[in-house]
Amino acid sequence: MKHFLLTLTMTLALGANAQKPVYLDDSQPVEQRIEDALKRMTLDEKIAVIHAQSKFSSPGVKRLGFPDFWTDDGPHGVRPDVLWDEWEQAGQTNDSCVAFPALTCLAATWNPSMAGIYGLSLGEEALYRGKDMILGPGVNIYRTPLGGRNFEYMGEDPFLAGRMVVPYVQGLQANGVAACVKHYALNNDEEYRHQVNVIVSDRALHEIYLPAFKAAVTEGKAWGLMGAYNLYNNQHNCHNEILINRILKGDWKFDGVVVSDWGGCHDTDEAVKYGLDMEFGTWTDGLKMGKTNAYDSYYMADAYKQAIRSGKYTEKELNDKVRRILRLFYRTTMNRQRPVGFLCSEAHYEAARRIGNEGIVLLKNQKNLLPLQAVKGKTVLVVGENAVKMMTIGGGSSSLKVQREVSPLDGLREALAEKGVNVAYERGYVGDTNGSYNGVTSGQDLSENRSADQLIADAVAQARKADYVIFFGGLNKSDYQDCEGHDRKDYALPYGQDRVIEALAKANKNLVVVNISGNAVAMPWADRVNAIVQGWFGGSEAGHCIADVLTGQANPSGKLPFTWTRTLNDVPAHKLNAFPGTWRADKKIIDEEYKEGIYVGYRGVDQYKTRPLFAFGHGLSYTSFKISNLRADRTAMTRDGKITFTVNVKNTGKRRGQEVVQLYISDLQSSLPRPVKELKGFTKVDLAPGESRDVTLTIDNSALSFYDDTKQAWTSEAGAFEALVGNASDNLTQKLRFNLTD
């Protein structure tokens, strides 16, 4: 309908016999169409398209037939619509969605094909809702488990995040819906996020914090990228000379648009000069006293236009911004080949369930407690608020209004009822009783009159009589937990959950702890619990996914995308007292030095010789695998060559399952300090019982390179390297040396 109206409008405007202008001619090269449209636009029209006209939209060029451009929050689903000028809900009845698992869960699948399905499904939902850009995915690095938005990102390793973000972007944009990869860059604090100035070495910047963004741009061909709130090199990242002009648009040749995070633009001159293309959310609600049109008050609105008219600027920078926006229009709103979207389709729920099943991580399974032996007449006691609390509501801008969300308790009851297993429930603790966020309510009554002691006593009494006890705890989407705007205050579980778990462990040896979170948490009771599962925030199908794994309907194959440390002090940023930062004397800016440099996550484990509770890449299965016979197609490679490693994987158990083969590379002769090992390849293989298969992993010179800050360039050095292969960063059983030659 939109394209029909566009065609009708232009036909009437041009007249029946008028020649179609180049900018409307689909047969002409896009860059020529862009130049033709640009020369037809007035200064007012150019200024209009580079800033918002409402909470989530920017204007097109109505005179020329370019529709308005609509964005919406992701990255786990399409956010419900809000009013034009306010954050309040628009009150629509057709803006419910499917919530896909949080991106930490997606990363835990270690399966790029799942990322492609995720992006494609989300794009279809966005297209149905009339959205031209989804504000996601997020690929900031998991630097500390206290990070409030870690659940929106893809873990601690730049290679893993890079391999997962590319198919997500490609899947999303296959629908003609732009990805807006965020938050570029170094956005690792939520508390005082507008004031944090990150001080980081060039090596850490390029080796740890930028590679996933680079992959999204150079391989995924992302059409949009969102600047972060924080500062780098004393400039806000939404208009940053080094990050945007030099690296993103210069080194990486990014041809898309840089979008400000909402309220992330702070200065007209910097916005003009340092790469911002589209300004959104300034002054929070888009309003400013004394203005009839609040959006004219944006830094890149009237102030910019008047500066051009006064001669302070030419239209050179403006035309670059507009070219990028026109290119975005031709990829989205002016793309007549865009497919038809779908909302809440069966395929989308199936995708959410597949992703969730593959992402759930079996952390511990002593005595093969799982899967549950679902025998008629047995009793399963479910304990914990997270068994019933909706998790798609809250957490900040990623909060959703879902068509449905299956709770873990309902998922288990559904799965076990047909087998005659009784499922009872006790709350165990009181957490967050608020069931609403930004006008979306869960409808749940989570009020509780019992004391903490009574809740524990009631749970223990039932636990003593049950065949199994499953505790659902962890974090939720409240402030100071897994939530935008604040970081966690400590590493411990909130709401006294440790007391509940300790009491349940004494009452019943068949205790399973399912942790629901996007972050690692302290587990002082881990050695007294036989089974531990990381359940993530699973979205609409969360309960089905957890039930599938606990009952054995699905064999867990997820692997941790971050290191699960025993204590907070084992995290390098905390060990070195490098989080959070310190206020300057004027109390306006916080300087935060990333003292740990490149030693983030498992790199820090090796550097400081700590022993994590669960290692990066760790994840168990209900079957067993043997990885053996590592070999290579050559003993040496040149810088313009490649080397392929082959390893045999055999399912030695009795269930079909999937294993993730992980390849790490160790530089044995570096002139600069390097991590002991770095992930440089992985593949997921599905095997029937007794089946074996050779899998191959190929690397090139980039896998051997490091960023030399003295040369401001990537470099590799001839010498000896070692390939290490296994199924977790602490279980690399296969090793093979090879050489890089000049």
C-alpha positions in Angstrom: 0.0 0.0 0.0 2.8 2.4 0.9 4.5 1.9 -2.5 1.2 2.2 -4.3 0.5 5.5 -2.7 4.1 6.7 -3.4 3.7 5.8 -7.1 0.2 7.5 -7.3 1.6 10.6 -5.6 4.5 10.9 -8.0 2.4 10.2 -11.0 0.0 13.0 -10.1 2.9 15.4 -9.3 4.9 14.7 -12.5 2.0 14.4 -14.8 1.1 11.5 -17.0 3.6 12.3 -19.8 6.5 13.5 -17.6 9.8 11.6 -17.8 10.5 9.7 -14.6 13.4 11.4 -12.7 16.6 9.5 -12.1 16.0 9.3 -8.3 12.7 7.4 -8.9 14.1 5.2 -11.6 14.7 1.7 -10.1 16.8 0.8 -13.2 19.4 3.5 -12.4 22.5 2.9 -10.1 21.7 3.8 -6.5 24.5 6.3 -6.3 23.2 8.2 -9.3 19.7 8.2 -7.8 21.2 9.6 -4.6 23.0 12.5 -6.3 19.8 13.3 -8.3 17.7 13.4 -5.2 20.3 15.4 -3.3 20.5 18.2 -5.9 16.7 18.5 -5.8 16.5 19.0 -2.0 16.3 22.4 -0.4 18.4 23.3 2.7 15.3 22.9 4.9 14.7 19.4 3.5 18.3 18.4 4.1 18.3 19.6 7.7 14.9 17.9 8.3 16.1 14.4 7.4 19.1 14.5 9.8 17.1 14.7 13.0 14.0 13.3 14.6 10.4 14.5 14.2 9.0 12.3 16.9 10.2 9.9 19.5 11.1 7.2 17.0 10.8 8.7 13.5 12.5 11.2 11.2 11.0 12.8 8.3 11.3 11.8 4.7 11.1 14.3 1.8 7.4 14.5 1.1 7.7 16.8 -1.9 9.9 14.2 -3.6 8.0 11.1 -2.4 10.3 9.8 0.3 8.3 8.4 3.2 9.0 9.1 6.8 11.6 6.8 8.4 10.5 4.8 11.5 12.9 3.2 14.0 12.1 1.0 17.0 14.0 -0.6 19.8 15.2 -4.1 19.8 17.2 -6.2 20.0 15.1 -9.1 21.3 11.7 -8.1 19.8 9.9 -5.0 18.4 9.1 -2.5 21.2 5.5 -1.4 21.6 4.6 1.9 20.1 4.7 5.1 22.2 3.1 8.5 21.7 4.6 10.9 19.2 6.3 13.2 21.8 6.2 11.1 25.0 7.4 7.8 26.3 3.9 6.8 27.3 2.3 3.8 25.5 0.3 4.7 22.4 -2.4 2.2 23.5 -2.4 0.2 20.3 -3.8 -3.3 20.3 -1.7 -4.6 17.3 1.8 -4.0 18.6 2.4 -7.2 20.6 5.3 -9.3 19.5 7.3 -12.5 19.9 10.1 -12.0 22.3 13.2 -13.8 21.2 15.8 -14.9 23.8 18.2 -12.3 25.0 21.4 -11.9 23.1 23.5 -13.6 25.8 21.4 -16.7 25.1 21.9 -16.3 21.4 25.6 -16.1 21.8 25.5 -19.2 24.1 24.3 -21.2 21.1 27.7 -20.8 19.5 25.7 -21.3 16.3 25.8 -18.6 13.6 22.8 -20.2 11.8 20.7 -19.5 14.9 21.7 -15.8 14.6 20.6 -15.7 11.0 17.2 -17.2 11.9 16.9 -14.7 14.8 17.6 -11.7 12.6 15.3 -12.8 9.8 12.4 -13.5 12.2 12.9 -10.2 14.0 13.0 -8.4 10.7 9.7 -9.9 9.6 8.1 -8.7 12.8 9.5 -5.2 12.3 8.4 -5.1 8.7 4.8 -6.0 9.7 4.9 -3.2 12.3 6.0 -0.7 9.8 9.5 -0.3 11.2 12.4 0.6 8.9 15.2 0.2 11.4 15.7 -1.9 14.5 18.0 -0.4 17.2 20.2 -3.5 17.6 21.9 -5.8 17.9 24.3 -4.9 20.7 27.9 -6.2 20.7 29.6 -4.4 23.6 32.0 -6.6 25.4 31.3 -8.3 28.7 34.0 -6.6 30.8 32.4 -7.0 34.2 29.4 -9.1 35.5 28.0 -6.0 37.1 27.2 -4.5 33.7 23.5 -3.6 33.7 23.0 -4.2 29.9 25.2 -7.3 29.5 22.1 -9.4 28.8 21.7 -7.3 25.6 25.2 -8.2 24.3 27.0 -11.3 23.1 29.6 -12.0 25.7 33.3 -11.4 26.4 35.0 -12.6 23.3 35.3 -10.4 20.2 35.7 -13.3 17.8 32.5 -15.1 19.1 30.5 -11.8 19.1 31.8 -11.1 15.6 30.8 -14.5 14.2 27.3 -14.2 15.8 26.5 -10.6 14.8 27.2 -10.9 11.1 24.3 -13.4 10.3 22.0 -11.5 12.7 22.6 -8.3 10.7 22.3 -10.1 7.3 19.1 -11.8 8.4 17.5 -8.7 9.6 18.4 -6.6 6.5 17.2 -9.3 4.2 13.8 -8.0 5.0 14.7 -4.4 4.0 14.9 -3.5 7.6 18.1 -1.7 8.7 20.2 -3.0 11.6 21.5 -0.3 13.9 24.4 -2.0 15.7 25.0 -0.6 19.1 26.5 0.9 21.3 29.6 2.1 19.5 31.9 1.8 21.5 33.3 1.0 24.9 29.8 1.2 26.5 30.6 -0.9 29.5 29.0 1.2 32.3 25.3 2.1 32.8 25.7 4.1 36.0 26.6 7.7 34.9 26.8 6.5 31.4 26.7 10.0 30.0 29.7 11.1 32.0 32.1 8.2 31.7 35.3 8.9 29.7 37.0 5.7 28.8 40.8 5.5 28.9 41.9 2.4 27.1 45.1 1.3 25.2 45.0 1.2 21.4 45.7 -2.5 21.6 42.7 -3.2 23.8 40.5 -0.9 21.8 41.3 -2.7 18.5 41.7 -6.2 19.8 38.9 -6.5 22.3 36.3 -3.7 21.9 36.1 -3.0 18.2 36.3 -6.3 16.3 32.6 -7.2 16.6 31.6 -3.8 15.3 34.1 -4.1 12.5 32.6 -7.5 11.5 29.1 -6.1 11.6 30.2 -3.3 9.2 32.7 -5.0 6.9 31.1 -8.4 6.7 27.5 -8.0 7.8 27.3 -4.7 5.8 25.2 -3.1 8.5 23.2 -0.1 7.3 23.2 1.7 10.7 25.3 2.1 13.8 24.4 3.7 17.0 26.8 5.9 19.0 27.2 5.2 22.7 26.5 7.6 25.6 30.0 7.5 27.0 33.1 9.4 26.0 36.3 8.3 24.5 39.3 10.5 24.2 37.2 13.2 25.9 34.6 13.3 23.1 31.1 11.9 23.3 30.9 8.8 21.2 27.9 9.9 19.1 30.2 12.5 17.6 33.7 11.2 18.0 36.5 12.1 15.6 38.6 8.9 16.2 35.9 6.3 16.5 33.5 7.6 13.8 35.5 9.6 11.3 38.9 7.9 11.4 38.0 4.3 12.2 34.4 3.7 11.2 34.0 5.8 8.1 37.7 6.0 7.2 39.3 2.6 7.9 36.2 0.5 7.6 34.6 2.4 4.7 31.2 2.4 6.4 28.6 3.8 4.0 25.6 3.7 6.4 24.3 6.1 8.9 25.5 6.9 12.4 22.5 7.4 14.7 22.8 9.0 18.1 21.6 7.1 21.1 18.5 9.0 22.4 20.0 12.1 24.1 23.5 11.2 23.1 24.2 14.3 21.0 25.7 17.2 23.0 27.2 19.8 20.7 26.4 21.2 17.2 30.0 21.7 16.1 31.1 18.2 17.1 28.0 16.7 15.6 28.6 18.5 12.3 32.3 17.6 12.1 32.7 14.2 13.8 30.4 11.9 11.9 26.8 12.0 13.4 24.2 11.5 10.7 20.9 11.3 12.5 20.1 12.9 15.8 17.4 11.4 18.0 16.0 11.9 21.5 17.7 15.2 22.4 16.2 16.8 25.6 14.7 13.5 26.6 11.1 14.1 25.5 11.8 16.1 22.4 10.5 19.3 23.9 12.0 22.6 24.9 10.4 25.6 26.4 9.6 28.4 24.0 9.7 26.3 20.8 6.6 25.5 18.7 8.4 22.6 17.1 10.6 21.0 19.7 12.7 19.1 17.2 13.9 22.4 15.6 15.8 22.8 18.8 18.0 19.8 18.2 21.8 20.4 17.8 21.6 19.5 14.1 18.4 21.4 13.4 18.0 25.2 13.5 21.4 25.8 15.1 23.1 23.9 12.2 20.9 25.6 9.5 21.6 29.1 10.8 25.3 28.3 11.0 25.3 27.3 7.3 23.4 30.4 6.4 25.8 32.6 8.3 28.8 31.0 6.5 30.2 29.1 9.5 29.8 25.9 7.6 29.4 25.0 3.9 27.0 22.2 2.9 29.9 19.7 2.5 29.4 17.9 5.8 25.6 18.2 5.5 25.6 16.7 2.0 27.6 13.7 3.2 25.1 13.1 6.0 22.1 13.4 3.6 23.8 11.1 1.0 24.0 8.4 3.7 20.4 8.9 4.7 19.2 8.8 1.1 21.2 5.5 0.7 19.4 4.2 3.8 16.0 5.2 2.3 16.8 3.3 -0.9 17.7 0.3 1.1 14.5 0.5 3.2 11.5 2.8 2.6 12.2 3.2 -1.1 12.9 -0.5 -1.7 10.0 -1.7 -3.7 11.2 -5.3 -3.4 10.8 -5.5 0.4 9.0 -8.7 1.4 5.8 -8.9 3.4 6.3 -9.1 7.2 4.7 -11.4 9.7 3.7 -10.8 13.3 3.7 -13.5 16.0 3.8 -16.3 13.4 4.2 -20.0 14.2 7.6 -19.8 12.6 8.7 -17.0 14.9 7.7 -18.9 18.0 9.5 -22.0 16.7 12.6 -19.9 16.0 12.5 -18.5 19.6 12.2 -22.0 21.0 15.0 -23.4 18.9 17.3 -20.6 19.8 16.4 -20.9 23.5 16.9 -24.7 23.5 20.4 -24.4 21.9 21.4 -21.5 24.2 20.6 -22.9 27.6 23.8 -24.1 29.3 24.1 -27.1 31.5 26.7 -25.9 33.9 26.8 -28.9 36.3 25.2 -32.3 36.4 26.6 -34.5 39.1 25.3 -38.0 39.4 23.4 -37.4 36.1 20.6 -35.8 38.0 19.3 -34.4 34.8 17.3 -35.0 32.7 14.4 -35.5 35.1 13.1 -39.1 35.4 9.5 -38.2 34.7 7.7 -41.3 36.2 4.0 -41.3 36.9 3.3 -40.4 40.6 6.5 -38.5 41.2 6.4 -35.0 42.6 8.5 -32.1 41.4 8.6 -29.0 43.6 9.3 -25.8 41.9 10.6 -23.0 44.1 11.4 -19.4 43.3 9.9 -16.2 42.0 11.7 -16.5 38.7 9.6 -19.5 38.0 6.6 -17.3 37.5 7.7 -13.7 37.0 7.4 -12.3 33.5 10.9 -11.3 32.2 9.9 -9.7 28.9 8.8 -6.6 30.8 11.4 -4.2 32.2 15.1 -3.9 31.7 14.9 -0.6 29.9 14.5 0.1 26.2 14.5 -3.7 25.4 11.2 -4.1 27.4 8.5 -5.6 25.2 4.7 -6.2 25.0 4.4 -9.8 24.1 1.5 -11.8 22.7 2.4 -14.5 25.2 5.2 -15.5 27.6 5.4 -19.1 28.9 6.7 -19.1 32.4 9.1 -21.9 33.6 6.4 -23.2 36.0 3.8 -23.4 33.2 6.3 -24.9 30.9 7.1 -27.7 33.3 3.5 -28.3 34.2 2.7 -28.6 30.6 5.6 -31.0 29.9 5.1 -33.2 32.9 1.3 -33.3 33.2 0.9 -35.8 30.4 3.3 -38.1 32.2 1.4 -38.1 35.4 4.0 -36.1 37.4 2.7 -33.7 40.0 4.3 -30.2 39.9 3.9 -28.1 43.1 5.1 -24.6 43.7 6.5 -22.5 46.6 7.7 -19.0 46.2 10.8 -19.3 48.5 11.6 -15.6 48.4 10.1 -12.2 47.6 11.9 -10.2 44.9 10.4 -7.5 42.7 6.6 -7.3 43.0 6.4 -4.7 40.3 4.9 -6.2 37.2 4.9 -3.1 34.9 7.3 -1.0 32.8 6.5 2.0 30.7 2.8 1.4 30.6 3.0 -2.4 29.9 1.8 -4.5 32.7 2.1 -8.2 33.3 -1.2 -8.5 35.2 0.5 -10.6 37.8 -0.2 -10.2 41.5 3.2 -10.9 43.2 2.2 -9.5 46.6 3.2 -11.7 49.5 2.3 -11.6 53.2 4.7 -14.3 54.5 8.0 -13.4 56.1 11.3 -14.5 54.5 11.8 -17.1 57.2 8.3 -18.5 56.7 8.7 -18.6 52.9 11.9 -20.7 53.4 10.3 -23.0 56.0 7.3 -23.6 53.7 9.6 -24.4 50.8 11.7 -26.8 52.9 8.7 -28.6 54.2 7.5 -29.3 50.7 11.1 -30.1 49.5 11.5 -32.9 52.0 8.5 -34.7 50.4 9.4 -34.1 46.7 11.3 -36.4 44.4 12.9 -33.4 42.7 13.3 -29.7 43.7 13.9 -27.1 41.0 14.9 -23.7 42.2 14.4 -20.8 39.8 16.3 -17.8 40.9 18.9 -15.4 39.6 18.3 -11.8 38.5 15.4 -9.9 37.0 14.8 -6.8 34.9 14.6 -4.4 37.9 17.0 -1.5 38.5 20.5 -2.5 39.7 20.0 -5.9 38.2 19.8 -6.8 34.5 18.5 -3.4 33.5 19.5 -0.3 31.5 20.4 2.8 33.4 22.2 1.2 36.4 24.8 -1.4 37.0 24.6 -4.1 39.7 25.8 -3.2 43.1 27.5 -6.5 43.9 28.0 -10.0 42.6 25.7 -11.8 45.0 22.2 -13.1 44.3 19.6 -10.6 45.5 16.7 -11.1 47.8 18.4 -13.6 50.1 18.3 -16.4 47.5 21.5 -18.0 48.9 19.7 -18.8 52.1 16.9 -20.5 50.2 19.2 -22.6 48.1 21.3 -23.6 51.1 18.2 -24.7 53.0 16.8 -26.6 50.0 20.1 -28.4 49.4 20.0 -29.7 53.0 16.4 -30.8 52.6 16.7 -32.6 49.2 19.7 -34.0 47.4 17.9 -33.9 44.1 18.1 -30.1 43.9 18.4 -28.4 40.5 19.2 -24.7 40.4 18.2 -22.8 37.3 19.7 -19.4 37.2 17.8 -16.8 35.1 20.0 -13.9 34.2 22.1 -12.2 31.6 25.1 -12.1 33.9 27.1 -14.4 36.1 26.4 -14.4 39.8 28.1 -15.6 42.9 27.3 -19.2 43.8 28.8 -20.0 47.2 26.7 -23.1 47.4 27.7 -24.6 44.0 29.6 -27.6 45.5 26.5 -28.6 47.5 24.1 -28.6 44.5 24.2 -31.5 42.0 22.8 -29.7 39.0 23.0 -26.1 37.8 21.5 -24.7 34.6 21.9 -21.3 33.1 18.5 -20.5 31.7 19.0 -16.8 30.5 16.1 -14.6 29.6 14.3 -16.9 27.2 11.6 -14.6 25.8 8.2 -15.8 24.8 9.1 -19.4 24.8 11.3 -19.4 28.0 9.2 -21.9 29.9 9.0 -24.3 27.0 12.7 -24.1 26.4 13.6 -24.8 30.1 11.1 -27.6 30.3 12.5 -29.1 27.1 16.0 -29.2 28.5 15.1 -30.3 32.0 13.0 -33.2 30.8 15.5 -34.2 28.1 13.2 -33.3 25.2 16.1 -31.2 24.1 19.7 -32.1 24.8 21.5 -29.0 26.1 24.3 -27.8 23.8 24.9 -24.2 24.9 28.3 -22.9 25.9 29.1 -20.0 28.1 29.9 -16.8 26.1 31.7 -15.4 29.2 33.8 -16.5 32.1 31.9 -17.3 35.3 34.3 -16.3 38.0 34.1 -17.5 41.6 34.4 -14.0 43.1 34.2 -10.5 41.8 37.8 -10.0 42.6 38.7 -12.7 40.0 37.4 -10.3 37.3 40.4 -8.4 36.0 38.7 -5.0 36.0 37.8 -5.5 39.7 41.1 -7.1 40.6 42.9 -4.0 39.4 40.3 -1.6 40.9 39.4 -0.4 37.4 35.6 -0.4 37.7 33.9 2.0 38.2 36.0 5.1 37.4 36.7 8.2 39.4 35.2 11.6 39.2 37.3 14.5 38.1 37.6 17.5 40.4 34.8 19.4 38.6 32.4 16.4 39.2 31.3 16.5 35.6 33.3 13.6 34.1 34.3 10.2 35.3 37.6 8.9 34.0 37.6 5.1 33.8 40.9 3.5 32.8 40.7 0.0 31.5 43.8 -1.1 33.4 43.4 -4.8 32.5 44.0 -3.9 28.8 43.6 -6.9 26.6 43.2 -9.3 29.5 39.4 -9.5 29.6 37.5 -12.7 30.4 39.4 -16.0 29.8 42.4 -13.9 28.7 42.5 -12.6 32.2 42.1 -16.1 33.7 45.2 -17.2 32.0 47.1 -13.9 32.8 46.3 -13.9 36.5 46.1 -17.7 36.9 42.6 -17.6 38.5 40.3 -20.6 38.5 36.8 -19.8 37.4 33.7 -21.6 38.6 32.8 -22.2 35.0 35.1 -21.4 32.1 34.4 -19.5 28.9 33.0 -22.0 26.4 32.0 -24.5 29.1 28.7 -26.4 28.7 27.7 -30.0 29.3 25.4 -32.4 27.5 23.3 -35.4 28.3 25.6 -37.4 26.1 29.4 -37.5 25.9 31.9 -36.6 23.1 35.5 -37.5 22.3 37.6 -35.0 20.3 40.7 -36.6 18.9 43.3 -36.8 16.0 44.1 -33.2 15.4 46.0 -32.6 12.3 46.7 -29.8 9.8 47.1 -29.6 6.0 50.5 -28.1 6.4 53.2 -27.4 9.0 53.7 -23.8 8.0 51.7 -21.0 6.4 52.6 -17.7 4.8 50.9 -14.4 5.5 48.9 -14.6 2.3 48.0 -18.2 2.9 45.7 -20.3 5.1 46.0 -23.4 7.3 43.2 -25.9 7.9 42.9 -28.0 11.0 40.9 -31.2 11.1 39.8 -33.0 14.2 37.6 -36.0 14.7 34.5 -35.7 17.0 32.6 -38.8 18.2 29.4 -39.1 20.2 30.4 -41.7 22.7 27.1 -41.6 24.6 23.6 -42.8 24.2 21.7 -39.7 23.1 21.9 -37.6 20.0 23.6 -34.3 20.8 25.6 -31.3 19.5 29.1 -30.4 20.5 31.0 -27.2 19.9 34.5 -27.7 18.7 36.6 -24.7 19.7 39.9 -23.6 18.2 42.3 -21.3 20.1 45.6 -20.0 18.9 48.7 -19.4 21.1 51.6 -17.2 19.8 54.7 -18.8 21.2 57.2 -16.1 20.1 55.6 -12.7 20.3 57.7 -9.5 20.7 54.8 -8.0 22.6 52.8 -9.5 25.5 49.9 -11.5 24.2 47.2 -13.6 25.8 48.1 -17.2 26.4 45.4 -18.2 23.9 42.6 -16.6 21.8 39.5 -18.1 20.2 39.9 -18.1 16.5 37.5 -20.7 15.3 34.5 -22.9 16.3 31.9 -25.1 14.7 28.9 -26.9 16.1 28.4 -30.5 15.0 25.3 -32.7 15.5 26.0 -36.4 16.0 23.9 -39.5 16.6 25.0 -42.0 19.3 28.2 -43.7 18.1 28.5 -41.4 15.1 31.9 -39.7 14.4 32.8 -37.0 12.0 35.8 -35.0 10.9 35.3 -31.3 11.2 37.6 -28.6 9.8 38.5 -25.2 10.9 40.5 -22.8 8.7 42.4 -19.7 9.7 44.4 -17.1 7.9 46.9 -14.5 8.9 44.3 -12.4 10.7 44.0 -15.1 13.3 47.7 -14.7 14.1 47.8 -11.0 14.1 47.8 -8.4 16.9 47.4 -4.7 16.9 50.8 -2.9 17.2 50.0 0.4 18.8 53.5 1.8 17.9 52.7 1.3 14.2 48.9 1.9 14.5 48.4 -1.2 12.5 47.6 -4.9 12.6 50.7 -7.1 12.3 51.9 -10.7 12.6 55.3 -12.0 13.3 57.0 -15.0 11.8 57.6 -17.8 14.2 56.0 -20.7 16.1 52.3 -20.9 17.0 50.2 -23.6 18.6 46.6 -24.6 17.8 44.6 -25.8 20.8 41.3 -27.6 20.2 38.7 -28.8 22.7 35.2 -28.1 23.9 35.9 -25.3 26.4 38.6 -22.8 27.1 39.8 -25.0 30.1 39.4 -28.3 28.2 41.6 -28.1 25.2 42.9 -31.7 24.8 44.3 -31.4 21.3 47.4 -29.4 20.5 49.5 -28.9 17.4 52.4 -26.6 16.6 52.8 -24.8 13.2 54.8 -21.9 11.9 54.2 -18.6 10.2 56.9 -17.9 7.6 57.9 -14.7 5.9 
